Amino acid sequence: MLITFHSQAHADITMFGDVAVSLLRMMGHSGAVPGAILAEDVPAALDRLKKAIASDRGAAVDAAGKSQDEDEESGERPVSLAHHAFPLLELLAAAAARKCNVMWDRTA
């Protein structure tokens, strides 16, 4: 499933559903799709998302104290949640600046 975020202040953003729902929950939303954030609530949602991402970066070390920056089997570095969130952070910042609503729905 893909989820597309819309705002009159920014180009649409499409991302994988599991990532999008995680980011929605970090913003304090239920994660329901479709959904919306009213313009007056966008700055608070943006702030919650920024704080959640910052704390997630601190959790990048597992219980054994080993960094999770590299996948042992493939040797590849996984894309961090902060990198996944970057386009959405830009959309939210633009929506907050222009006082626009943010909406999202499933993409076929």
C-alpha positions in Angstrom: 0.0 0.0 0.0 1.1 3.5 -0.8 0.0 6.7 1.0 0.0 10.1 -0.6 0.1 13.3 1.5 -1.5 16.5 0.0 -1.3 20.1 0.9 -1.9 23.3 -1.1 1.5 24.5 0.2 3.7 21.7 -1.3 3.8 19.1 -4.0 2.3 15.7 -3.1 4.4 13.2 -1.2 3.9 9.4 -1.7 5.5 6.8 0.6 5.1 3.2 1.6 2.1 2.7 3.9 4.0 1.2 6.8 6.5 4.1 6.9 3.7 6.7 6.5 1.6 5.2 9.3 4.6 5.1 11.6 5.2 8.8 10.8 1.5 9.7 11.4 1.6 8.0 14.8 4.8 10.0 15.6 2.8 13.1 14.8 0.2 12.1 17.4 -2.3 10.9 14.9 -4.1 7.6 15.0 -2.6 6.4 11.7 -6.0 6.1 10.0 -6.0 6.4 6.3 -7.5 8.6 4.8 -7.1 11.5 7.2 -6.2 15.1 7.7 -4.6 17.7 10.0 -6.2 21.1 10.1 -4.0 24.1 9.4 -3.9 25.2 13.0 -2.8 21.7 14.2 0.1 21.4 11.6 2.8 23.2 13.6 2.2 20.9 16.7 2.3 17.8 14.5 5.5 19.0 12.9 7.1 19.6 16.3 6.0 16.1 17.6 7.4 14.5 14.4 10.8 16.3 14.8 11.1 15.3 18.4 10.1 11.7 17.7 12.7 11.4 14.9 15.4 12.9 17.1 14.7 10.4 19.9 14.6 7.6 17.2 18.1 8.5 16.2 19.2 8.0 19.8 17.8 4.5 19.6 19.9 3.4 16.7 22.0 1.1 18.9 20.6 -2.3 19.8 20.6 -3.9 23.2 24.1 -5.5 22.5 25.4 -2.0 22.0 26.0 -2.6 18.3 25.0 0.0 15.7 22.1 -0.9 13.5 23.6 1.2 10.7 24.5 -1.7 8.5 22.6 -4.9 7.6 25.0 -7.8 8.4 23.8 -10.1 5.6 23.8 -7.7 2.7 26.4 -5.2 4.0 23.9 -2.4 2.9 22.9 0.5 5.1 19.1 0.6 5.7 17.3 3.9 5.0 16.8 5.6 8.4 13.4 6.8 9.5 14.8 10.4 9.5 15.6 10.0 5.7 12.1 8.6 5.1 10.6 11.5 7.0 12.5 14.3 5.3 9.9 14.9 2.4 7.1 14.9 4.9 8.9 17.3 7.2 9.2 19.7 4.3 5.6 19.3 3.4 4.5 20.0 7.0 6.8 23.0 7.3 5.4 24.5 4.1 1.9 23.8 5.2 2.6 25.4 8.6 4.2 28.5 7.0 1.2 29.0 4.6 -1.4 27.9 7.2 -2.7 25.1 5.0 -4.4 21.8 5.9 -2.5 18.5 5.3 -4.5 15.4 4.0 -3.5 11.9 3.1 -5.1 8.9 1.4 -4.3 5.5 -0.1 -2.8 5.6 -3.6 -3.9 3.0 -6.1 
